[in-house]
């Protein structure tokens, strides 16, 4: 069994923040470009700050990938939720 690594929480949490920040950008190409640029910057910073970068450059690729995947999944979930709300608005309640 492997140990829990708190350093791996940082890129995923940062990816969620990037996903929330870029979810409302239009068009999709702009959203994807912003997510990629922010993921590269934040993933690089996470690898450096956690000290993983001193061990191997492979951690840089891994952390950037974690941030990007978390950002894209978060953005997709938010977009699906918004589409669902638009398609099925709350029924109007009658006053009694």
matplotlib code that plots the C-alpha trace (Angstrom):
import matplotlib.pyplot as plt

x = [0.0, 1.3, 1.5, -0.8, 1.2, -0.2, 2.0, -0.3, -3.3, -1.8, -1.9, -5.4, -6.8, -5.1, -6.7, -10.1, -9.5, -8.3, -11.4, -13.7, -11.9, -12.0, -15.4, -17.3, -14.8, -16.2, -15.4, -14.2, -10.9, -10.1, -11.2, -8.9, -6.0, -6.3, -6.6, -3.4, -1.4, -2.5, -2.0, 1.5, 2.3, 0.7, 1.9, 5.4, 5.1, 3.7, 6.5, 9.1, 7.5, 7.0, 10.6, 9.7, 11.5, 14.8, 14.3, 13.3, 11.8, 9.2, 7.4, 6.9, 5.0, 3.0, 2.0, 1.1, -1.0, -2.8, -3.6, -4.8, -7.0, -8.5, -9.2, -10.9, -13.0, -14.1, -15.0, -16.9, -18.9, -19.8, -20.8, -23.0, -24.6, -25.4, -26.8, -29.0, -30.3, -31.1, -32.9, -35.0, -35.9, -37.5, -41.3, -43.1, -44.8, -48.3, -49.2, -51.7]
y = [0.0, 3.4, 6.4, 9.4, 12.3, 15.7, 17.3, 15.7, 17.5, 20.9, 20.4, 18.9, 21.7, 24.3, 22.6, 22.9, 26.6, 27.0, 25.1, 27.4, 30.5, 29.4, 27.8, 30.9, 32.0, 32.0, 30.8, 27.3, 27.8, 30.7, 28.6, 25.8, 28.1, 29.8, 26.4, 25.2, 28.3, 28.5, 24.7, 25.0, 27.9, 26.5, 23.0, 24.2, 26.3, 23.3, 21.0, 23.6, 24.5, 20.9, 20.1, 17.4, 19.3, 18.7, 15.0, 14.7, 16.6, 13.9, 15.4, 18.6, 16.8, 14.9, 18.0, 20.0, 17.1, 16.8, 20.5, 20.4, 17.3, 18.7, 22.0, 20.4, 18.0, 20.9, 23.1, 20.3, 19.5, 23.2, 23.5, 20.4, 21.7, 25.0, 23.3, 21.1, 24.2, 25.9, 22.9, 22.2, 25.4, 25.2, 25.1, 28.2, 27.8, 29.0, 31.3, 30.0]
z = [0.0, -0.9, 1.4, 0.9, -0.6, 0.4, -2.3, -4.9, -3.5, -4.5, -8.3, -8.2, -6.0, -8.3, -11.3, -9.7, -9.2, -12.8, -14.0, -12.1, -13.3, -17.0, -17.1, -18.2, -20.9, -24.4, -27.1, -26.1, -27.9, -25.5, -22.5, -23.6, -24.3, -20.9, -19.1, -20.9, -20.1, -16.5, -16.0, -17.3, -15.0, -11.9, -12.5, -12.8, -9.7, -7.8, -8.9, -7.9, -4.5, -3.4, -4.2, -6.8, -9.5, -7.8, -8.0, -11.7, -14.6, -15.0, -12.0, -14.0, -16.7, -14.1, -12.1, -15.2, -16.4, -13.1, -13.1, -16.7, -16.2, -13.0, -14.7, -17.8, -15.7, -13.4, -16.4, -18.1, -14.9, -14.5, -18.1, -17.9, -14.7, -16.4, -19.5, -17.2, -15.4, -18.6, -20.0, -16.9, -15.0, -11.7, -11.8, -10.8, -7.4, -6.9, -4.0, -1.6]

ax = plt.figure().add_subplot(projection="3d")
ax.plot(x, y, z, "-o")
ax.set_aspect("equal")
plt.show()
